[in-house]
Amino acid sequence: MGFMDKFLKTVDLWLPDEQQEQYKKEKVFEQYVAGLFNLKREYFAIHEWTRDNSEKREGIFVETDANPDFVIRYKPTNEMFAVECKWRANPVKSNRINDWVIRWSRPAKI
């Protein structure tokens, strides 16, 4: 276990309780997404899994934090694609489709 792995295990010491819960849920969701690709490992390989620690660095920007969470390789063709995981806890009722939806982004972010 490297230094960063040990450091990340101390998240409960340096994040407020509310942020701790959100951070843990985000990490569990990211692990879930990784597991989906792992279930089909005859087709997919996780080429890169980015660590995202930007919110813990208090104003210090690290360029790789802007990378997608995963770069996946589709084995049959060796094509690569990126996946960004977004955990959202508060669905809203959409009148347009008459169902619950998650606001996963804003137009400016896309």
C-alpha positions as CSV (number, residue, x, y, z in Angstrom):
1,M,0.0,0.0,0.0
2,G,1.5,3.3,-1.2
3,F,1.6,6.6,0.6
4,M,-1.5,8.0,-1.2
5,D,-3.5,4.9,-0.4
6,K,-2.7,5.2,3.3
7,F,-3.4,9.0,3.2
8,L,-6.8,8.5,1.6
9,K,-7.8,6.1,4.4
10,T,-7.6,9.1,6.8
11,V,-10.5,10.9,5.0
12,D,-12.6,10.9,8.1
13,L,-10.0,12.9,10.0
14,W,-9.9,15.9,7.6
15,L,-13.3,16.2,5.9
16,P,-16.4,17.4,7.6
17,D,-19.0,14.7,8.3
18,E,-21.3,15.7,5.4
19,Q,-18.5,15.7,2.9
20,Q,-17.2,12.4,4.3
21,E,-20.6,10.7,3.5
22,Q,-20.7,12.2,0.0
23,Y,-17.1,11.2,-0.7
24,K,-17.7,7.7,0.5
25,K,-20.8,7.3,-1.7
26,E,-18.9,8.7,-4.7
27,K,-16.1,6.2,-4.1
28,V,-18.5,3.3,-3.7
29,F,-20.2,4.3,-6.9
30,E,-16.9,4.5,-8.8
31,Q,-16.0,1.0,-7.5
32,Y,-19.4,-0.2,-8.7
33,V,-18.8,1.2,-12.2
34,A,-15.4,-0.4,-12.3
35,G,-17.0,-3.7,-11.3
36,L,-19.4,-3.5,-14.2
37,F,-16.5,-3.4,-16.7
38,N,-14.6,-6.1,-14.7
39,L,-17.6,-8.4,-15.1
40,K,-17.1,-8.3,-18.9
41,R,-13.3,-8.4,-18.8
42,E,-13.2,-10.5,-21.9
43,Y,-14.4,-7.3,-23.7
44,F,-13.1,-4.5,-21.5
45,A,-9.9,-3.6,-19.8
46,I,-9.5,-0.6,-17.4
47,H,-6.5,1.1,-19.0
48,E,-6.4,4.0,-16.5
49,W,-8.2,4.8,-13.2
50,T,-7.7,8.4,-12.2
51,R,-7.3,9.4,-8.6
52,D,-9.4,12.5,-7.8
53,N,-8.1,14.4,-4.8
54,S,-8.7,18.0,-5.9
55,E,-11.2,18.8,-3.2
56,K,-8.7,17.7,-0.5
57,R,-5.9,19.9,-1.7
58,E,-7.3,23.3,-0.7
59,G,-6.5,25.5,-3.7
60,I,-3.8,23.3,-5.2
61,F,-4.7,22.4,-8.8
62,V,-3.4,19.1,-10.2
63,E,-4.0,18.8,-14.0
64,T,-4.7,15.0,-13.9
65,D,-7.7,15.7,-11.6
66,A,-9.5,17.0,-14.6
67,N,-9.1,13.7,-16.4
68,P,-12.0,11.3,-16.7
69,D,-12.3,8.6,-13.9
70,F,-11.6,5.8,-16.3
71,V,-10.1,5.2,-19.6
72,I,-11.4,1.9,-20.9
73,R,-10.1,-0.3,-23.8
74,Y,-12.6,-2.3,-25.8
75,K,-10.5,-5.4,-26.4
76,P,-11.9,-6.7,-29.7
77,T,-10.9,-3.5,-31.5
78,N,-8.4,-1.9,-29.0
79,E,-10.5,1.3,-29.2
80,M,-10.3,3.5,-26.1
81,F,-13.1,5.5,-24.5
82,A,-13.5,7.5,-21.3
83,V,-16.0,7.2,-18.5
84,E,-16.7,9.9,-15.9
85,C,-18.6,8.7,-12.8
86,K,-21.1,11.1,-11.3
87,W,-23.0,10.1,-8.1
88,R,-26.2,12.1,-7.6
89,A,-28.3,11.6,-4.5
90,N,-31.3,13.8,-5.1
91,P,-33.5,12.9,-8.1
92,V,-36.2,15.3,-9.2
93,K,-39.6,14.7,-10.8
94,S,-39.6,15.7,-14.5
95,N,-42.9,17.0,-15.9
96,R,-41.6,16.4,-19.4
97,I,-41.3,12.6,-19.0
98,N,-43.4,12.2,-15.9
99,D,-40.7,10.3,-14.1
100,W,-37.7,10.8,-11.7
101,V,-34.5,12.0,-13.2
102,I,-31.0,12.9,-12.1
103,R,-29.4,16.2,-13.1
104,W,-26.0,14.8,-14.1
105,S,-24.6,18.0,-15.5
106,R,-25.3,21.6,-16.6
107,P,-25.1,22.8,-20.2
108,A,-22.0,24.9,-19.4
109,K,-20.2,21.8,-18.1
110,I,-20.9,19.7,-21.1
